[in-house]
Amino acid sequence: MEPHGVAPDQSAAPRPDRPEDHVHSPDREVRPVPVRDQRVLHDAGELLRALAAPVRIAIVLQLRTSERCVHELVDALGVAQPLISQHLRVLKSAGVVYGERHGREVMYRLVDEHLAHIVVDAAAHAEEISRERAGEASNGGQETETA
């Protein structure tokens, strides 16, 4: 038992939470990756937050092929018009979509193709995981061996 007020000597034991104590295996080469500006990271987080709703993801997937007006999105997604409009406002304020008035309608399109890639990749990943889970469930949770 240490006397009251005296800390035990912890300098001898390596602590993984201290960078100076972290050691990689000698055969592993780790190249430094530049850290992004905090404002860029914040803005990226806001963009991902704007995309983090299933209806907004569906809207982006619809807009990746061509521009659409609100009623076309309502018909395609089976969601009420006020809800589509609300989600479009979120996407517009996040800089994901752009609306251009044509007579009485506003046609919405993606600001750029990068955004479609983010959503398409996320959806493809989710489909892969869903298929894997379905496969595990159908074989009783056992892993299958592929040749």
C-alpha positions in Angstrom: 0.0 0.0 0.0 1.4 3.4 -1.0 1.6 6.1 1.7 -1.2 8.6 1.4 -0.4 11.3 -1.2 2.4 9.4 -2.8 1.7 8.1 -6.3 3.2 4.7 -7.3 6.0 4.8 -9.9 4.2 4.1 -13.2 7.1 5.1 -15.4 8.3 1.5 -15.7 5.1 0.1 -17.2 4.3 1.1 -20.8 1.0 2.8 -21.3 -0.7 2.5 -24.7 -2.5 5.8 -24.1 0.9 7.6 -24.2 2.2 8.1 -27.8 5.8 7.6 -26.6 4.9 4.1 -25.3 3.1 3.0 -28.5 5.3 0.6 -30.6 4.5 -0.8 -34.0 5.9 -4.1 -35.3 9.1 -3.5 -37.2 7.8 -4.8 -40.5 4.9 -2.3 -40.6 5.4 1.0 -42.3 3.1 3.8 -41.1 3.0 6.9 -43.3 1.7 10.1 -41.7 -1.6 11.3 -43.1 -2.1 15.1 -43.2 -4.7 16.3 -40.7 -7.5 18.4 -42.3 -8.4 21.8 -41.1 -10.9 21.8 -38.3 -13.4 23.9 -40.3 -13.2 21.4 -43.2 -13.9 18.5 -40.7 -16.8 20.4 -39.2 -18.3 21.1 -42.6 -17.9 17.5 -43.6 -19.7 16.4 -40.4 -22.6 18.8 -41.2 -22.8 17.4 -44.7 -23.0 13.8 -43.4 -25.6 14.9 -40.8 -27.7 16.4 -43.6 -27.5 13.1 -45.5 -28.3 11.0 -42.4 -32.0 10.5 -43.0 -33.4 7.7 -45.1 -35.7 10.0 -47.1 -32.9 12.4 -47.8 -30.8 9.5 -49.0 -33.6 8.4 -51.3 -33.9 11.9 -52.6 -30.2 12.0 -53.5 -30.5 8.6 -55.2 -33.4 10.0 -57.3 -31.5 13.1 -58.2 -28.4 11.4 -59.3 -29.9 10.4 -62.6 -31.7 13.6 -63.4 -33.3 16.7 -62.0 -36.7 16.3 -60.4 -39.5 18.5 -59.2 -41.2 17.9 -55.8 -44.3 16.1 -57.2 -42.0 13.7 -59.1 -40.1 12.9 -55.8 -43.5 12.5 -54.0 -44.6 10.0 -56.7 -41.3 8.1 -56.8 -40.8 7.8 -53.0 -44.4 7.6 -51.8 -43.8 10.3 -49.2 -46.1 13.2 -48.5 -45.3 16.5 -50.3 -44.7 18.5 -47.1 -42.2 16.0 -45.9 -40.4 16.0 -49.2 -40.3 19.8 -49.2 -38.9 19.7 -45.6 -36.1 17.3 -46.5 -35.3 19.3 -49.6 -34.9 22.4 -47.5 -32.4 20.5 -45.3 -30.5 19.3 -48.3 -30.5 22.7 -49.9 -29.2 24.5 -46.8 -26.4 21.9 -46.5 -25.4 22.6 -50.1 -26.4 19.2 -51.4 -29.2 20.2 -53.8 -29.9 23.2 -55.9 -33.4 24.3 -56.9 -34.1 26.3 -60.1 -37.6 27.7 -60.8 -39.1 26.7 -64.1 -42.5 28.4 -64.3 -44.6 27.2 -61.4 -42.2 24.3 -60.5 -38.8 24.2 -58.9 -36.5 21.6 -60.4 -34.0 20.1 -58.0 -30.6 18.7 -58.8 -27.5 17.7 -57.0 -24.9 20.4 -56.6 -22.1 17.9 -57.7 -21.4 14.3 -58.3 -19.3 13.8 -55.2 -22.5 13.8 -53.1 -24.0 11.0 -55.2 -20.9 8.9 -54.7 -21.1 9.3 -51.0 -24.7 8.1 -50.9 -24.3 5.4 -53.5 -21.3 3.9 -51.7 -23.1 4.0 -48.3 -26.2 2.3 -49.8 -24.0 -0.3 -51.5 -22.2 -1.0 -48.3 -25.5 -1.3 -46.4 -26.8 -3.8 -49.0 -23.6 -5.9 -48.7 -24.0 -6.0 -44.9 -27.7 -6.9 -45.3 -26.9 -9.8 -47.6 -24.2 -11.0 -45.2 -26.6 -10.9 -42.3 -29.3 -12.7 -44.4 -26.8 -15.4 -45.3 -25.7 -15.9 -41.7 -29.4 -16.1 -40.6 -30.2 -18.7 -43.3 -27.3 -21.0 -42.3 -27.9 -20.7 -38.6 -25.2 -18.1 -38.0 -22.4 -20.3 -39.2 -19.8 -18.9 -41.5 -19.7 -20.5 -44.9 -16.6 -21.4 -46.7 -16.1 -20.3 -50.3 -13.9 -22.1 -52.8 
